[in-house]
Amino acid sequence: MSGSYSRIVGTGAYLPAKILTNKDLERMVDTSDEWIYARTGIRQRHIAADEEQTSDLALAASRTALATAGIDAADLDLVVVATTTPDMVFPSTACILQAKLGARNCPAFDMQAVCSGFVYGLATADQFIRSGQYRNALVVGAEIYSRILDWNDRATCVLFGDGAGAVVLQRSNKPGIISSHLHADGAHVDMLSVPGTVSGGKVSGRPFVQMDGQSVFKFAVKVLDEVAKEALTANHIEKSEIDWLIPHQANIRIIQATARKLGISMEKVVATVDRHANTSAASIPLALDEAVRDGRIRAGQHVLLEGVGGGFTWGAVLVRW
Ligand SMILES: CC(C)(COP(=O)(O)OP(=O)(O)OC[C@H]1O[C@@H](n2cnc3c(N)ncnc32)[C@H](O)[C@@H]1OP(=O)(O)O)[C@@H](O)C(=O)NCCC(=O)NCCS
Protein backbone atom coordinates (compact mmCIF):
# COMPACT_ATOMS: atom_id res chain seq x y z
CA MET A 1 0.00 0.00 0.00
CA SER A 2 1.38 3.41 -0.90
CA GLY A 3 -0.16 6.28 1.01
CA SER A 4 -2.74 6.29 3.76
CA TYR A 5 -4.79 9.32 2.82
CA SER A 6 -7.29 10.11 0.10
CA ARG A 7 -7.25 13.18 -2.17
CA ILE A 8 -9.91 14.66 -4.42
CA VAL A 9 -8.28 14.43 -7.86
CA GLY A 10 -11.26 15.33 -10.05
CA THR A 11 -14.60 17.09 -9.78
CA GLY A 12 -17.62 17.31 -12.06
CA ALA A 13 -21.11 18.80 -12.11
CA TYR A 14 -24.29 18.59 -14.09
CA LEU A 15 -27.40 20.76 -14.07
CA PRO A 16 -30.46 19.94 -16.19
CA ALA A 17 -31.09 22.36 -19.07
CA LYS A 18 -34.49 23.63 -17.92
CA ILE A 19 -34.37 26.64 -15.60
CA LEU A 20 -37.36 27.57 -13.42
CA THR A 21 -37.10 31.16 -12.20
CA ASN A 22 -38.87 32.79 -9.27
CA LYS A 23 -40.90 34.71 -11.85
CA ASP A 24 -42.04 31.36 -13.33
CA LEU A 25 -43.09 30.29 -9.82
CA GLU A 26 -45.18 33.45 -9.45
CA ARG A 27 -47.45 31.95 -12.12
CA MET A 28 -47.72 28.63 -10.23
CA VAL A 29 -48.26 29.56 -6.56
CA ASP A 30 -49.01 32.68 -4.50
CA THR A 31 -45.44 33.90 -4.13
CA SER A 32 -43.08 36.58 -5.45
CA ASP A 33 -39.51 36.85 -6.61
CA GLU A 34 -38.99 39.46 -3.86
CA TRP A 35 -40.25 37.13 -1.09
CA ILE A 36 -38.21 34.13 -2.28
CA TYR A 37 -35.01 36.14 -2.80
CA ALA A 38 -35.29 38.03 0.50
CA ARG A 39 -35.99 34.88 2.57
CA THR A 40 -33.69 32.43 0.80
CA GLY A 41 -31.30 34.13 -1.65
CA ILE A 42 -32.66 31.88 -4.42
CA ARG A 43 -33.30 33.33 -7.91
CA GLN A 44 -33.73 30.14 -9.95
CA ARG A 45 -33.42 26.35 -9.92
CA HIS A 46 -32.85 23.66 -12.58
CA ILE A 47 -35.51 21.03 -13.29
CA ALA A 48 -34.79 17.59 -14.78
CA ALA A 49 -36.51 16.63 -18.04
CA ASP A 50 -39.21 13.94 -17.81
CA GLU A 51 -36.92 11.35 -19.40
CA GLU A 52 -33.97 12.14 -17.08
CA GLN A 53 -33.35 9.95 -14.04
CA THR A 54 -31.12 10.70 -11.05
CA SER A 55 -28.57 8.22 -12.45
CA ASP A 56 -28.43 10.27 -15.70
CA LEU A 57 -27.58 13.44 -13.80
CA ALA A 58 -25.03 11.44 -11.80
CA LEU A 59 -23.58 9.98 -15.00
CA ALA A 60 -22.93 13.39 -16.58
CA ALA A 61 -21.25 14.75 -13.43
CA SER A 62 -19.24 11.53 -12.97
CA ARG A 63 -17.91 11.53 -16.55
CA THR A 64 -16.53 15.04 -16.04
CA ALA A 65 -15.01 14.10 -12.67
CA LEU A 66 -13.36 11.00 -14.18
CA ALA A 67 -12.04 12.98 -17.16
CA THR A 68 -10.62 15.65 -14.85
CA ALA A 69 -8.99 12.97 -12.71
CA GLY A 70 -7.62 11.31 -15.84
CA ILE A 71 -8.88 7.85 -14.97
CA ASP A 72 -11.26 5.42 -16.66
CA ALA A 73 -14.45 4.14 -15.09
CA ALA A 74 -12.88 0.67 -15.23
CA ASP A 75 -10.24 1.88 -12.72
CA LEU A 76 -12.86 2.59 -10.03
CA ASP A 77 -12.79 0.42 -6.93
CA LEU A 78 -15.91 1.93 -5.35
CA VAL A 79 -19.01 3.90 -6.40
CA VAL A 80 -21.03 5.77 -3.76
CA VAL A 81 -24.11 7.78 -4.73
CA ALA A 82 -25.65 10.06 -2.13
CA THR A 83 -29.30 10.56 -3.02
CA THR A 84 -32.76 10.89 -1.50
CA THR A 85 -34.42 10.63 -4.90
CA PRO A 86 -33.24 7.29 -6.33
CA ASP A 87 -34.28 6.10 -9.79
CA MET A 88 -36.35 3.31 -8.21
CA VAL A 89 -36.79 1.43 -4.90
CA PHE A 90 -34.02 -0.93 -5.99
CA PRO A 91 -31.46 -1.51 -7.41
CA SER A 92 -29.56 1.38 -5.93
CA THR A 93 -28.84 4.40 -8.11
CA ALA A 94 -25.16 3.60 -7.53
CA CYS A 95 -25.58 0.20 -9.22
CA ILE A 96 -27.46 1.79 -12.13
CA LEU A 97 -24.74 4.45 -12.44
CA GLN A 98 -22.00 1.83 -12.25
CA ALA A 99 -23.52 -0.02 -15.22
CA LYS A 100 -24.00 3.21 -17.24
CA LEU A 101 -20.37 4.14 -16.56
CA GLY A 102 -19.08 0.67 -17.42
CA ALA A 103 -17.38 0.27 -14.03
CA ARG A 104 -18.40 -3.38 -13.69
CA ASN A 105 -17.70 -5.45 -10.57
CA CYS A 106 -16.59 -2.72 -8.19
CA PRO A 107 -18.85 -2.34 -5.13
CA ALA A 108 -21.58 0.28 -5.47
CA PHE A 109 -24.10 1.54 -2.93
CA ASP A 110 -26.34 4.49 -2.17
CA MET A 111 -25.87 6.72 0.83
CA GLN A 112 -29.11 8.00 2.33
CA ALA A 113 -28.38 10.93 4.60
CA VAL A 114 -30.50 13.51 2.72
CA CYS A 115 -28.69 16.87 2.44
CA SER A 116 -25.66 15.53 4.37
CA GLY A 117 -25.40 12.58 1.98
CA PHE A 118 -22.37 13.83 0.08
CA VAL A 119 -20.42 14.51 3.29
CA TYR A 120 -21.41 11.06 4.59
CA GLY A 121 -20.39 9.48 1.27
CA LEU A 122 -17.07 11.29 1.16
CA ALA A 123 -16.26 10.28 4.75
CA THR A 124 -17.14 6.64 3.98
CA ALA A 125 -15.08 6.44 0.79
CA ASP A 126 -12.17 8.11 2.61
CA GLN A 127 -12.22 5.33 5.22
CA PHE A 128 -12.07 2.62 2.53
CA ILE A 129 -9.09 4.33 0.90
CA ARG A 130 -7.26 5.11 4.16
CA SER A 131 -7.58 1.51 5.26
CA GLY A 132 -5.77 0.46 2.09
CA GLN A 133 -8.71 -1.50 0.71
CA TYR A 134 -9.37 0.69 -2.33
CA ARG A 135 -7.39 3.08 -4.53
CA ASN A 136 -9.99 5.00 -6.58
CA ALA A 137 -13.49 5.92 -5.42
CA LEU A 138 -16.25 7.89 -7.10
CA VAL A 139 -18.51 9.85 -4.74
CA VAL A 140 -21.58 11.48 -6.24
CA GLY A 141 -24.42 13.61 -4.91
CA ALA A 142 -27.38 13.51 -7.31
CA GLU A 143 -30.98 14.56 -6.83
CA ILE A 144 -34.27 15.16 -8.63
CA TYR A 145 -36.16 16.92 -5.84
CA SER A 146 -38.69 18.33 -8.30
CA ARG A 147 -40.38 14.88 -8.16
CA ILE A 148 -40.90 14.88 -4.38
CA LEU A 149 -42.25 18.43 -4.11
CA ASP A 150 -45.90 19.42 -3.81
CA TRP A 151 -45.97 22.14 -6.48
CA ASN A 152 -49.04 23.65 -4.78
CA ASP A 153 -47.19 24.17 -1.48
CA ARG A 154 -45.42 27.52 -1.69
CA ALA A 155 -43.66 26.94 1.63
CA THR A 156 -41.54 24.14 0.14
CA CYS A 157 -41.69 24.12 -3.68
CA VAL A 158 -39.73 27.37 -4.02
CA LEU A 159 -36.75 26.03 -2.06
CA PHE A 160 -35.43 23.05 -4.03
CA GLY A 161 -33.88 22.13 -7.39
CA ASP A 162 -32.29 19.27 -9.35
CA GLY A 163 -28.62 18.58 -10.13
CA ALA A 164 -25.56 16.41 -9.55
CA GLY A 165 -21.95 16.81 -8.47
CA ALA A 166 -19.19 14.20 -8.33
CA VAL A 167 -15.63 13.76 -7.11
CA VAL A 168 -12.96 11.13 -7.69
CA LEU A 169 -11.06 10.26 -4.51
CA GLN A 170 -7.65 8.65 -4.88
CA ARG A 171 -5.13 7.13 -2.47
CA SER A 172 -2.26 9.49 -1.67
CA ASN A 173 0.79 9.88 0.56
CA LYS A 174 -0.49 13.16 1.96
CA PRO A 175 -3.90 14.62 2.74
CA GLY A 176 -6.28 15.26 1.00
CA ILE A 177 -8.99 14.63 3.43
CA ILE A 178 -7.68 15.55 6.87
CA SER A 179 -10.65 14.46 8.93
CA SER A 180 -14.37 13.87 8.80
CA HIS A 181 -16.98 14.36 11.52
CA LEU A 182 -20.44 12.81 11.19
CA HIS A 183 -23.53 13.08 13.38
CA ALA A 184 -27.19 12.13 13.42
CA ASP A 185 -30.16 12.60 15.72
CA GLY A 186 -33.22 10.66 14.64
CA ALA A 187 -35.45 12.37 17.18
CA HIS A 188 -36.39 15.15 14.74
CA VAL A 189 -38.21 13.20 12.01
CA ASP A 190 -41.23 15.53 12.16
CA MET A 191 -39.13 18.63 11.49
CA LEU A 192 -38.20 17.58 7.94
CA SER A 193 -39.32 14.48 6.05
CA VAL A 194 -40.99 12.87 3.06
CA PRO A 195 -43.34 10.62 5.03
CA GLY A 196 -44.65 8.48 2.15
CA THR A 197 -43.77 4.85 1.46
CA VAL A 198 -44.52 2.19 -1.13
CA SER A 199 -46.74 -0.55 0.24
CA GLY A 200 -49.22 -3.03 -1.20
CA GLY A 201 -48.57 -1.80 -4.72
CA LYS A 202 -49.25 1.87 -4.03
CA VAL A 203 -47.80 4.89 -2.31
CA SER A 204 -49.13 5.30 1.19
CA GLY A 205 -48.60 8.47 3.18
CA ARG A 206 -47.69 11.85 1.70
CA PRO A 207 -44.74 11.45 -0.70
CA PHE A 208 -43.75 15.14 -0.63
CA VAL A 209 -41.25 17.20 1.32
CA GLN A 210 -42.80 18.59 4.52
CA MET A 211 -40.99 20.69 7.08
CA ASP A 212 -41.16 23.15 9.91
CA GLY A 213 -39.08 25.82 8.17
CA GLN A 214 -38.20 27.95 11.17
CA SER A 215 -37.16 24.99 13.34
CA VAL A 216 -35.06 23.59 10.48
CA PHE A 217 -33.41 26.99 10.06
CA LYS A 218 -32.40 27.24 13.75
CA PHE A 219 -31.27 23.61 13.96
CA ALA A 220 -29.19 23.92 10.77
CA VAL A 221 -27.31 27.02 11.93
CA LYS A 222 -26.63 25.46 15.36
CA VAL A 223 -25.18 22.18 14.09
CA LEU A 224 -23.29 23.69 11.14
CA ASP A 225 -21.54 25.98 13.62
CA GLU A 226 -20.87 23.13 16.06
CA VAL A 227 -19.52 20.63 13.55
CA ALA A 228 -17.27 23.21 11.86
CA LYS A 229 -15.76 24.07 15.25
CA GLU A 230 -15.38 20.34 15.99
CA ALA A 231 -13.34 19.90 12.79
CA LEU A 232 -11.14 22.90 13.59
CA THR A 233 -10.54 21.84 17.20
CA ALA A 234 -9.75 18.24 16.26
CA ASN A 235 -7.00 19.45 13.93
CA HIS A 236 -5.74 22.43 16.00
CA ILE A 237 -6.60 24.71 13.09
CA GLU A 238 -7.71 28.31 13.57
CA LYS A 239 -10.71 29.67 11.67
CA SER A 240 -8.32 32.12 9.99
CA GLU A 241 -6.62 29.11 8.36
CA ILE A 242 -9.83 28.09 6.54
CA ASP A 243 -9.50 29.37 2.97
CA TRP A 244 -12.93 28.22 1.78
CA LEU A 245 -16.08 27.20 3.61
CA ILE A 246 -18.50 25.19 1.45
CA PRO A 247 -21.69 24.68 3.43
CA HIS A 248 -24.79 22.86 2.23
CA GLN A 249 -26.64 25.28 -0.05
CA ALA A 250 -30.13 25.44 1.46
CA ASN A 251 -30.68 29.13 2.10
CA ILE A 252 -28.30 32.09 1.95
CA ARG A 253 -29.54 33.25 5.37
CA ILE A 254 -28.56 29.91 6.95
CA ILE A 255 -25.16 30.20 5.22
CA GLN A 256 -24.67 33.82 6.38
CA ALA A 257 -25.76 33.06 9.96
CA THR A 258 -23.36 30.09 10.10
CA ALA A 259 -20.44 32.13 8.74
CA ARG A 260 -21.22 34.93 11.22
CA LYS A 261 -21.25 32.50 14.18
CA LEU A 262 -17.99 30.96 13.02
CA GLY A 263 -16.40 34.36 12.45
CA ILE A 264 -15.63 33.51 8.82
CA SER A 265 -16.06 36.30 6.23
CA MET A 266 -18.61 35.68 3.45
CA GLU A 267 -15.75 36.34 1.03
CA LYS A 268 -14.41 32.93 2.04
CA VAL A 269 -17.75 31.17 1.58
CA VAL A 270 -18.71 29.49 -1.69
CA ALA A 271 -22.40 30.17 -2.38
CA THR A 272 -24.32 28.86 -5.39
CA VAL A 273 -27.79 28.69 -3.85
CA ASP A 274 -28.94 31.71 -5.89
CA ARG A 275 -28.67 29.68 -9.11
CA HIS A 276 -29.30 26.08 -7.97
CA ALA A 277 -31.62 26.43 -4.94
CA ASN A 278 -31.32 23.50 -2.51
CA THR A 279 -30.20 20.41 -4.46
CA SER A 280 -29.84 18.34 -1.26
CA ALA A 281 -26.97 15.82 -1.58
CA ALA A 282 -25.80 17.50 -4.81
CA SER A 283 -25.36 20.98 -3.37
CA ILE A 284 -21.88 20.65 -1.83
CA PRO A 285 -20.20 18.92 -4.81
CA LEU A 286 -21.89 21.42 -7.19
CA ALA A 287 -20.45 24.35 -5.22
CA LEU A 288 -17.08 22.62 -4.87
CA ASP A 289 -16.83 21.98 -8.60
CA GLU A 290 -17.62 25.60 -9.40
CA ALA A 291 -14.97 26.98 -7.02
CA VAL A 292 -12.35 24.50 -8.28
CA ARG A 293 -13.06 25.28 -11.94
CA ASP A 294 -13.07 29.06 -11.56
CA GLY A 295 -9.72 28.91 -9.76
CA ARG A 296 -10.86 30.06 -6.32
CA ILE A 297 -9.69 26.82 -4.69
CA ARG A 298 -5.94 26.36 -5.13
CA ALA A 299 -3.35 23.78 -4.11
CA GLY A 300 -2.45 23.79 -0.43
CA GLN A 301 -5.60 25.58 0.72
CA HIS A 302 -7.88 24.39 3.52
CA VAL A 303 -11.45 23.73 2.41
CA LEU A 304 -14.16 22.90 4.93
CA LEU A 305 -17.23 21.10 3.55
CA GLU A 306 -20.26 20.81 5.80
CA GLY A 307 -23.79 19.56 5.42
CA VAL A 308 -27.03 19.22 7.36
CA GLY A 309 -30.26 17.54 6.40
CA GLY A 310 -33.23 15.37 7.20
CA GLY A 311 -32.71 12.68 9.76
CA PHE A 312 -31.43 14.90 11.19
CA THR A 313 -27.93 14.27 9.90
CA TRP A 314 -24.98 16.62 9.81
CA GLY A 315 -21.25 16.46 9.25
CA ALA A 316 -18.07 18.15 8.10
CA VAL A 317 -15.05 17.12 6.04
CA LEU A 318 -11.83 19.13 6.28
CA VAL A 319 -9.71 18.98 3.13
CA ARG A 320 -6.25 20.26 2.21
CA TRP A 321 -6.44 20.89 -1.52
C1 LIG B 1 -38.86 28.34 4.63
C2 LIG B 1 -38.29 29.68 5.05
C3 LIG B 1 -37.65 30.38 3.86
C4 LIG B 1 -39.48 30.55 5.52
O1 LIG B 1 -38.98 31.79 5.96
P1 LIG B 1 -39.54 32.42 7.31
O2 LIG B 1 -38.92 33.74 7.46
O3 LIG B 1 -39.31 31.40 8.39
O4 LIG B 1 -41.05 32.58 6.98
P2 LIG B 1 -42.33 32.00 7.75
O5 LIG B 1 -42.36 30.52 7.67
O6 LIG B 1 -42.36 32.64 9.09
O7 LIG B 1 -43.48 32.57 6.88
C5 LIG B 1 -43.74 33.95 6.82
C6 LIG B 1 -44.95 34.18 5.94
O8 LIG B 1 -44.60 33.92 4.57
C7 LIG B 1 -45.54 33.05 3.99
N1 LIG B 1 -44.89 32.25 2.96
C8 LIG B 1 -44.37 31.00 3.05
N2 LIG B 1 -43.86 30.63 1.87
C9 LIG B 1 -44.07 31.66 1.03
C10 LIG B 1 -43.75 31.88 -0.32
N3 LIG B 1 -43.11 30.95 -1.08
N4 LIG B 1 -44.08 33.05 -0.88
C11 LIG B 1 -44.73 34.00 -0.18
N5 LIG B 1 -45.05 33.86 1.12
C12 LIG B 1 -44.72 32.69 1.70
C13 LIG B 1 -46.06 32.23 5.14
O9 LIG B 1 -47.33 31.70 4.85
C14 LIG B 1 -46.12 33.25 6.26
O10 LIG B 1 -47.29 34.00 6.12
P3 LIG B 1 -48.11 34.50 7.41
O11 LIG B 1 -47.16 35.39 8.17
O12 LIG B 1 -49.26 35.21 6.82
O13 LIG B 1 -48.47 33.26 8.17
C15 LIG B 1 -37.28 29.53 6.20
O14 LIG B 1 -37.92 29.13 7.38
C16 LIG B 1 -36.20 28.54 5.85
O15 LIG B 1 -35.44 28.72 4.94
N6 LIG B 1 -36.11 27.42 6.61
C17 LIG B 1 -35.15 26.39 6.33
C18 LIG B 1 -35.66 25.51 5.22
C19 LIG B 1 -34.60 24.61 4.66
O16 LIG B 1 -33.55 25.09 4.31
N7 LIG B 1 -34.89 23.30 4.57
C20 LIG B 1 -33.97 22.34 4.07
C21 LIG B 1 -32.84 22.15 5.02
S1 LIG B 1 -31.73 20.92 4.51
The ligand as a Tripos MOL2 file, in Angstrom:
@<TRIPOS>MOLECULE
LIG
   48    50     1     0     0
SMALL
NO_CHARGES

@<TRIPOS>ATOM
      1 C1        -38.8600   28.3400    4.6330 C.3       1 LIG1
      2 C2        -38.2930   29.6790    5.0520 C.3       1 LIG1
      3 C3        -37.6520   30.3780    3.8610 C.3       1 LIG1
      4 C4        -39.4750   30.5470    5.5240 C.3       1 LIG1
      5 O1        -38.9750   31.7910    5.9590 O.3       1 LIG1
      6 P1        -39.5400   32.4230    7.3070 P.3       1 LIG1
      7 O2        -38.9210   33.7420    7.4570 O.co2     1 LIG1
      8 O3        -39.3070   31.3980    8.3900 O.co2     1 LIG1
      9 O4        -41.0470   32.5810    6.9770 O.3       1 LIG1
     10 P2        -42.3280   31.9950    7.7500 P.3       1 LIG1
     11 O5        -42.3590   30.5180    7.6720 O.co2     1 LIG1
     12 O6        -42.3620   32.6370    9.0920 O.co2     1 LIG1
     13 O7        -43.4760   32.5710    6.8770 O.3       1 LIG1
     14 C5        -43.7400   33.9530    6.8160 C.3       1 LIG1
     15 C6        -44.9470   34.1800    5.9450 C.3       1 LIG1
     16 O8        -44.5980   33.9220    4.5730 O.3       1 LIG1
     17 C7        -45.5420   33.0460    3.9930 C.3       1 LIG1
     18 N1        -44.8920   32.2450    2.9610 N.ar      1 LIG1
     19 C8        -44.3720   30.9990    3.0500 C.ar      1 LIG1
     20 N2        -43.8640   30.6310    1.8670 N.ar      1 LIG1
     21 C9        -44.0700   31.6640    1.0300 C.ar      1 LIG1
     22 C10       -43.7540   31.8820   -0.3180 C.ar      1 LIG1
     23 N3        -43.1050   30.9500   -1.0800 N.pl3     1 LIG1
     24 N4        -44.0780   33.0530   -0.8760 N.ar      1 LIG1
     25 C11       -44.7270   33.9950   -0.1750 C.ar      1 LIG1
     26 N5        -45.0510   33.8560    1.1200 N.ar      1 LIG1
     27 C12       -44.7210   32.6870    1.7030 C.ar      1 LIG1
     28 C13       -46.0590   32.2280    5.1420 C.3       1 LIG1
     29 O9        -47.3280   31.6980    4.8510 O.3       1 LIG1
     30 C14       -46.1250   33.2470    6.2610 C.3       1 LIG1
     31 O10       -47.2870   34.0030    6.1200 O.3       1 LIG1
     32 P3        -48.1140   34.5000    7.4110 P.3       1 LIG1
     33 O11       -47.1600   35.3910    8.1690 O.co2     1 LIG1
     34 O12       -49.2610   35.2090    6.8190 O.co2     1 LIG1
     35 O13       -48.4680   33.2620    8.1670 O.co2     1 LIG1
     36 C15       -37.2750   29.5280    6.1980 C.3       1 LIG1
     37 O14       -37.9200   29.1280    7.3830 O.3       1 LIG1
     38 C16       -36.2040   28.5420    5.8510 C.2       1 LIG1
     39 O15       -35.4430   28.7220    4.9430 O.2       1 LIG1
     40 N6        -36.1070   27.4240    6.6130 N.am      1 LIG1
     41 C17       -35.1530   26.3860    6.3340 C.3       1 LIG1
     42 C18       -35.6630   25.5100    5.2210 C.3       1 LIG1
     43 C19       -34.5970   24.6080    4.6630 C.2       1 LIG1
     44 O16       -33.5500   25.0890    4.3110 O.2       1 LIG1
     45 N7        -34.8890   23.3030    4.5690 N.am      1 LIG1
     46 C20       -33.9740   22.3390    4.0680 C.3       1 LIG1
     47 C21       -32.8350   22.1530    5.0240 C.3       1 LIG1
     48 S1        -31.7260   20.9230    4.5060 S.3       1 LIG1
@<TRIPOS>BOND
     1     1     2 1
     2     2     3 1
     3     2     4 1
     4     2    36 1
     5     4     5 1
     6     5     6 1
     7     6     7 2
     8     6     8 1
     9     6     9 1
    10     9    10 1
    11    10    11 2
    12    10    12 1
    13    10    13 1
    14    13    14 1
    15    14    15 1
    16    15    16 1
    17    15    30 1
    18    16    17 1
    19    17    18 1
    20    17    28 1
    21    18    19 ar
    22    18    27 ar
    23    19    20 ar
    24    20    21 ar
    25    21    22 ar
    26    21    27 ar
    27    22    23 1
    28    22    24 ar
    29    24    25 ar
    30    25    26 ar
    31    26    27 ar
    32    28    29 1
    33    28    30 1
    34    30    31 1
    35    31    32 1
    36    32    33 2
    37    32    34 1
    38    32    35 1
    39    36    37 1
    40    36    38 1
    41    38    39 2
    42    38    40 1
    43    40    41 1
    44    41    42 1
    45    42    43 1
    46    43    44 2
    47    43    45 1
    48    45    46 1
    49    46    47 1
    50    47    48 1
@<TRIPOS>SUBSTRUCTURE
     1 LIG1         1 GROUP 0 **** ****
